[in-house]
C-alpha cells in the first residue's frame, strides 16, 4: 500500500522542519546547474489498481509525487523532495544513520557515505517518513510507516549529525520513543511503560591513494544507547574493500550487545561476519563467500560461484551450504544460468534446494527477449516440490522511444498450483512513461 496523504500532511515530525526548510531553500539554495527534467508515469493493474507518478529532477533538485487508488479502498498519495539542505517526505536512513537502524546489515553502509543521514525513497513503498535540514551538519526527524503506508508505532526519532561531504569522520546523536507493552496473563510477564532511548554514534573511514594494481578502503563505526528506562546497549561495525591484480575482497563485520534494540525496536545478531573473495581473468570469474552469525545460536553459510563469458555465450553456476545446527537441518542450494551465443535472446536458469538431505523444490525457468524499439518479453517456469507441481509465466510487449515508453503485460500472480488456475491468478497491466525536458 502507498503512504496516505492525510498522514503525510498530519505527521508531527514534518511540520516544524518543513517550515524551516522552505525558508533556507529560498535564501541559500542556488539555482540548478542543469535544466529540469520531468518524468511522468501512469500505470493500471487488475491487482494493484491505478497509480500516477511524477518526478522532477536536476543536479540539485529531486521531487517525487505519487497518487494511487486500489478498488474501493480510496485514494492514497506519497511525496518526497530533495533540495539543497533539505530532505522531506518518503525517506530511508543512510550512512551512519543506516548503521544505527541496522548494525548487522549485509549491505555496505559506511564506505563512501557522508552528508545527510536521510536519502529519498520511492513514495510508493517508503519505510519512513522523515525530514532533514542541513548537508554537512544539521537536524533530522523520522518515523516508521506501517505496511499499509500509515504511521506505525510511536517511534518518532529526532537527532543531529555532523558529517562533512567527502570527509572521513561522522557523528550522530538521536533519541526515539518506545511504546509500552501490556503484561501477559502470567505475573512473570510484567507490563512495560512507554520509554525513551538515546543513541550516540561515530564513524571513520580512510582509503589508499589510487595506484596501479591495488586499492583498499576501510570504515568503522560504533554506537551506544541508553534507555530511560531500559538497558544500556552498544554495537560496532567494520567494512573493508580491497583489490589487487585479479583478486577482490569485500568484508563486513558487526557486533552487538545482547540487549541491543535499534530505533525501530528490532534486535541484532551478537556477531555477524560477511566476506567475499572474487577472482576474475579473461572472461572467467569465481567468488567464494562465507557468512557467520551468532544470534540464539551460531550459524555458518558457505557459498561459491563460477561464471564464464566466451564465444559459446554466458554461463554461471552457484552453490551454497548452511551446515546443520541443533535447531535447524542443513540447507543446500544450487543455481545455474545459461545464455547461449547462438541465441542471445534466450536465457535458461534453474534452482534446486534441499533441506536435511531431502529436496524441497526444483525450479526450471526460461526467459526470451526480442526486439529493440518494439520489445517482446516472455518468461515461464515450472516448480516441482513435495506439495505438488506449480507454474508461472508472463508476457509483455513494449514500445520504447527517446521520450517515453508504453508497456502492456499479462502475468501469473506468483506460483500457481496445477488445477488452481482462475481469473484471480492472472494480472493484466499497462504502464506508460513520458520524459519532458
MORA-V981044 format. One record per residue. N is the residue number from 0. RES is the residue in one letter. PHI is phi as a letter, one per 20 degrees, with the letter a starting at -180 (999 if undefined). PSI is psi as a letter, one per 20 degrees, with the letter a starting at -180 (999 if undefined). OMEGA is omega as a letter, one per 30 degrees, with the letter a starting at -180 (* if undefined). Layout:
N_RES_PHI_PSI_OMEGA, N_RES_PHI_PSI_OMEGA
This chain:
0_X_999_q_a, 1_X_e_q_l, 2_X_g_p_a, 3_X_f_p_l, 4_X_f_h_l, 5_X_f_g_l, 6_X_f_h_l, 7_X_f_h_a, 8_X_f_h_a, 9_X_e_i_a, 10_X_f_p_a, 11_X_f_h_a, 12_X_f_i_a, 13_X_e_h_a, 14_X_f_g_a, 15_X_f_g_a, 16_X_f_h_l, 17_X_f_g_l, 18_X_f_g_l, 19_X_f_h_a, 20_X_f_g_a, 21_X_f_h_a, 22_X_f_g_a, 23_X_f_h_a, 24_X_f_h_a, 25_X_f_h_a, 26_X_e_h_a, 27_X_d_h_a, 28_X_f_p_l, 29_X_e_q_l, 30_X_f_q_l, 31_X_g_q_a, 32_X_e_i_l, 33_X_c_r_a, 34_X_f_q_l, 35_X_f_q_l, 36_X_c_q_a, 37_X_c_p_l, 38_X_d_p_l, 39_X_d_p_a, 40_X_c_p_l, 41_X_c_p_a, 42_X_b_q_l, 43_X_c_p_a, 44_X_b_q_l, 45_X_f_i_l, 46_X_d_g_a, 47_X_e_i_a, 48_X_n_b_a, 49_X_d_q_l, 50_X_b_q_l, 51_X_c_p_a, 52_X_c_q_l, 53_X_c_q_l, 54_X_c_o_l, 55_X_d_p_a, 56_X_b_q_l, 57_X_b_a_a, 58_X_f_h_a, 59_X_d_i_a, 60_X_c_p_l, 61_X_b_o_a, 62_X_c_p_a, 63_X_c_p_l, 64_X_b_q_a, 65_X_b_p_l, 66_X_c_p_a, 67_X_b_q_l, 68_X_b_p_a, 69_X_c_o_l, 70_X_l_c_a, 71_X_e_k_a, 72_X_e_j_l, 73_X_n_a_a, 74_X_d_p_l, 75_X_c_q_a, 76_X_b_q_l, 77_X_b_q_a, 78_X_b_q_l, 79_X_b_q_a, 80_X_b_q_l, 81_X_c_p_l, 82_X_c_r_l, 83_X_g_p_l, 84_X_m_j_a, 85_X_c_p_l, 86_X_c_p_a, 87_X_b_p_l, 88_X_o_c_a, 89_X_f_o_a, 90_X_c_r_l, 91_X_b_q_l, 92_X_f_q_a, 93_X_c_q_l, 94_X_m_c_a, 95_X_f_h_l, 96_X_f_h_l, 97_X_f_h_l, 98_X_f_g_l, 99_X_f_h_a, 100_X_f_i_l, 101_X_b_m_a, 102_X_f_h_a, 103_X_d_k_l, 104_X_f_q_l, 105_X_e_i_a, 106_X_e_q_l, 107_X_f_p_a, 108_X_d_h_a, 109_X_d_g_a, 110_X_f_p_l, 111_X_m_j_a, 112_X_d_p_l, 113_X_b_r_a, 114_X_n_b_a, 115_X_g_q_l, 116_X_f_i_l, 117_X_c_p_l, 118_X_c_q_a, 119_X_f_q_l, 120_X_c_r_l, 121_X_f_p_a, 122_X_f_h_a, 123_X_f_h_a, 124_X_c_k_a, 125_X_f_q_l, 126_X_e_i_a, 127_X_c_q_l, 128_X_d_p_a, 129_X_b_r_l, 130_X_b_p_l, 131_X_c_q_a, 132_X_c_o_a, 133_X_p_r_l, 134_X_c_f_l, 135_X_f_h_l, 136_X_b_r_l, 137_X_r_a_a, 138_X_c_q_a, 139_X_b_r_l, 140_X_b_q_a, 141_X_b_q_l, 142_X_b_q_a, 143_X_f_q_l, 144_X_d_q_l, 145_X_f_r_a, 146_X_f_h_l, 147_X_e_j_l, 148_X_n_i_l, 149_X_e_r_l, 150_X_f_p_a, 151_X_e_b_l, 152_X_f_q_a, 153_X_f_m_l, 154_X_d_k_l, 155_X_g_p_l, 156_X_d_p_l, 157_X_c_q_l, 158_X_a_a_l, 159_X_c_q_a, 160_X_b_r_l, 161_X_c_o_a, 162_X_b_n_a, 163_X_g_p_a, 164_X_g_p_a, 165_X_m_j_a, 166_X_e_r_a, 167_X_d_i_a, 168_X_c_p_l, 169_X_c_q_l, 170_X_b_q_a, 171_X_b_p_l, 172_X_c_p_a, 173_X_b_r_l, 174_X_c_q_a, 175_X_b_r_l, 176_X_e_q_l, 177_X_c_p_a, 178_X_f_q_l, 179_X_f_r_a, 180_X_c_p_l, 181_X_f_q_l, 182_X_f_r_l, 183_X_e_a_a, 184_X_f_h_a, 185_X_e_q_l, 186_X_f_i_l, 187_X_f_h_a, 188_X_e_m_a, 189_X_f_q_l, 190_X_f_q_l, 191_X_c_p_a, 192_X_f_q_l, 193_X_g_q_a, 194_X_b_r_l, 195_X_c_q_l, 196_X_c_p_a, 197_X_d_q_a, 198_X_c_q_l, 199_X_c_p_a, 200_X_c_q_l, 201_X_c_q_l, 202_X_b_q_l, 203_X_b_q_l, 204_X_b_q_l, 205_X_b_r_a, 206_X_b_q_l, 207_X_f_q_l, 208_X_f_p_a, 209_X_g_p_a, 210_X_b_q_a, 211_X_f_p_l, 212_X_n_h_a, 213_X_b_p_l, 214_X_b_q_l, 215_X_b_q_l, 216_X_b_q_a, 217_X_b_q_l, 218_X_b_q_l, 219_X_c_q_l, 220_X_b_q_l, 221_X_b_q_l, 222_X_b_q_l, 223_X_c_q_l, 224_X_c_q_l, 225_X_c_p_l, 226_X_d_q_a, 227_X_c_n_f, 228_X_e_r_l, 229_X_q_r_a, 230_X_f_q_l, 231_X_e_q_a, 232_X_b_r_l, 233_X_b_q_l, 234_X_b_q_l, 235_X_b_r_a, 236_X_b_q_l, 237_X_c_p_l, 238_X_c_q_a, 239_X_b_q_l, 240_X_c_q_l, 241_X_b_q_l, 242_X_b_q_l, 243_X_b_o_a, 244_X_m_c_a, 245_X_e_j_a, 246_X_d_q_l, 247_X_c_p_a, 248_X_c_p_l, 249_X_c_p_a, 250_X_b_q_l, 251_X_c_p_l, 252_X_c_q_l, 253_X_b_q_l, 254_X_c_q_l, 255_X_b_q_l, 256_X_f_q_a, 257_X_f_h_a, 258_X_e_j_a, 259_X_f_p_l, 260_X_c_p_l, 261_X_e_r_a, 262_X_g_i_l, 263_X_e_j_l, 264_X_n_j_a, 265_X_e_q_l, 266_X_e_r_l, 267_X_b_q_l, 268_X_g_q_l, 269_X_f_h_l, 270_X_c_p_l, 271_X_b_p_l, 272_X_c_p_l, 273_X_c_p_l, 274_X_b_q_l, 275_X_c_p_l, 276_X_d_p_a, 277_X_c_p_l, 278_X_c_p_l, 279_X_b_q_l, 280_X_a_p_l, 281_X_l_l_l, 282_X_n_i_l, 283_X_d_p_l, 284_X_b_q_l, 285_X_c_q_a, 286_X_c_p_l, 287_X_d_p_a, 288_X_c_q_l, 289_X_b_p_l, 290_X_c_p_l, 291_X_c_p_a, 292_X_c_p_l, 293_X_c_o_l, 294_X_c_d_l, 295_X_f_h_l, 296_X_b_r_l, 297_X_e_p_a, 298_X_c_p_l, 299_X_d_q_l, 300_X_b_p_l, 301_X_d_q_a, 302_X_b_q_l, 303_X_b_q_l, 304_X_b_q_l, 305_X_b_p_l, 306_X_c_q_a, 307_X_c_p_l, 308_X_c_o_l, 309_X_b_a_a, 310_X_f_i_l, 311_X_e_i_l, 312_X_p_b_a, 313_X_d_p_l, 314_X_b_q_a, 315_X_b_p_l, 316_X_c_p_l, 317_X_c_q_l, 318_X_b_q_l, 319_X_b_q_l, 320_X_b_p_l, 321_X_d_o_a, 322_X_f_q_a, 323_X_f_q_l, 324_X_c_a_l, 325_X_f_h_a, 326_X_d_h_a, 327_X_c_q_l, 328_X_e_r_l, 329_X_f_q_l, 330_X_c_p_l, 331_X_c_p_l, 332_X_c_q_l, 333_X_c_p_a, 334_X_c_q_l, 335_X_c_q_l, 336_X_b_p_a, 337_X_b_p_l, 338_X_c_n_a, 339_X_f_q_a, 340_X_f_h_a, 341_X_f_i_l, 342_X_b_m_a, 343_X_f_i_l, 344_X_f_i_a, 345_X_d_p_l, 346_X_c_p_l, 347_X_d_p_a, 348_X_b_r_l, 349_X_b_q_l, 350_X_b_p_a, 351_X_c_p_a, 352_X_c_p_l, 353_X_c_q_l, 354_X_c_p_l, 355_X_m_k_l, 356_X_n_j_l, 357_X_d_p_a, 358_X_f_p_l, 359_X_d_h_l, 360_X_a_q_l, 361_X_c_o_a, 362_X_d_p_l, 363_X_c_p_a, 364_X_c_q_l, 365_X_c_q_a, 366_X_c_p_a, 367_X_c_p_l, 368_X_c_p_a, 369_X_c_q_l, 370_X_n_r_l, 371_X_c_e_l, 372_X_f_h_l, 373_X_d_o_a, 374_X_d_p_l, 375_X_c_p_a, 376_X_c_p_l, 377_X_c_p_l, 378_X_c_p_l, 379_X_b_q_a, 380_X_a_q_l, 381_X_c_q_a, 382_X_c_p_l, 383_X_d_p_l, 384_X_b_r_l, 385_X_g_h_l, 386_X_e_i_l, 387_X_p_a_l, 388_X_d_q_a, 389_X_c_r_l, 390_X_b_q_l, 391_X_b_q_a, 392_X_a_r_l, 393_X_b_q_l, 394_X_c_p_l, 395_X_b_q_l, 396_X_c_p_a, 397_X_c_q_l, 398_X_d_o_a, 399_X_d_p_l, 400_X_c_r_a, 401_X_f_h_a, 402_X_d_j_l, 403_X_r_a_a, 404_X_b_q_l, 405_X_c_p_a, 406_X_c_p_l, 407_X_d_p_a, 408_X_b_q_l, 409_X_c_p_a, 410_X_b_q_l, 411_X_f_q_l, 412_X_e_n_a, 413_X_m_a_l, 414_X_f_p_a, 415_X_d_p_l, 416_X_f_q_l, 417_X_g_p_l, 418_X_n_i_a, 419_X_d_j_a, 420_X_f_p_l, 421_X_b_r_l, 422_X_f_h_a, 423_X_f_i_a, 424_X_e_j_a, 425_X_c_p_l, 426_X_d_p_l, 427_X_d_p_a, 428_X_b_q_l, 429_X_c_q_a, 430_X_b_p_a, 431_X_c_p_l, 432_X_c_q_l, 433_X_b_p_a, 434_X_d_p_l, 435_X_d_p_l, 436_X_c_999_*
